[in-house]
Amino acid sequence: MLVAGVLAAGCAGDEEEFDLTQNIRDAYGEAQEAVENGNYRKAIRIFEALQARFPFSEFSTGIQLELAYTYYKDGRQEQAIEASETFIRENPTHPRVDYALYIQALAYYERGQSALMRFFRKDINSRPPRDGQRAFSLLSRLVDRYPASEYAEDAQQRMIYLKNRLASYENLVARFYLERDAYVAALNRAKEALETYHGADSGAESLRIMIEAYEGLGMTELAEDTRRVLQKNFGNEPVALN
C-alpha cells in the first residue's frame, strides 16, 4: 500500500494513478507507453514501484530489463549498468541476456565518450579510458556469444569505433614513453594496441613505435623483422629510420 501510495503521489496530475495490487498489467503497460513517448521519469517511477511491490511476478524479469533501458535513455548510466548487471547475474540462461549485455555496453559506451574526448585533449597523465575498454569488452562478449543476436551488427560497428580510439590511445601512451627513452614500456603499449585492437587503423603507428623501441634497446634484428612486417602490411606508410 505504501508503494502504491508513493507511485500515486508521483504520478498525480496529468498521470493516471494505479492500484498496483489489482492493476499490475495496466501499470506495466502504462510504463511501456511512457517509454515510447519519451517520458522516462514517469516510466522509471512506475517500473521501480512495480519492482518493489511485485518482485516475483510474471513481469519481474521484464521490469528489470525495462528499467535498465529506461535508466540508459534517461542518462542514468550508473543505474543502467547496475540494473543490467543484476539481470545477467540473476538470469544467466535467460534468452534476453544478449539484450542486457547490449544495454550495459551502451551505458559504458555513452559514459566513456566524453572521457575519451578529454583524453585526446589532455596530457598523457590522464586516467586511462576504462569505460571505453569495458564497453569494448562487453560488445565483444555479445558478438562472440550471440552472433545471431539482433544487436550483434550494431555492436560490431561500435567495436570498430572503439577499437580505433582505444588503439590510438595506447599508441599515444607508447609515444609518450618512447620520447622519454622508456623503451620497454613503449614496446609493451604498442604491442597491446596491435594485439588487443587488431585491425585498428593505427596499426602502422604501433609498428613504427615498436621499431623505434627495439632500436633504442639495441635489438636490431627484431627492429628489422618489425620493419618488414610494416612494409608488407602497410607498404605506403613511412618506415621508421635507423
Order of alpha helices (4+ residues) and beta strands (2+ residues): alpha-alpha-alpha-alpha-alpha-alpha-alpha-alpha-alpha-alpha-alpha
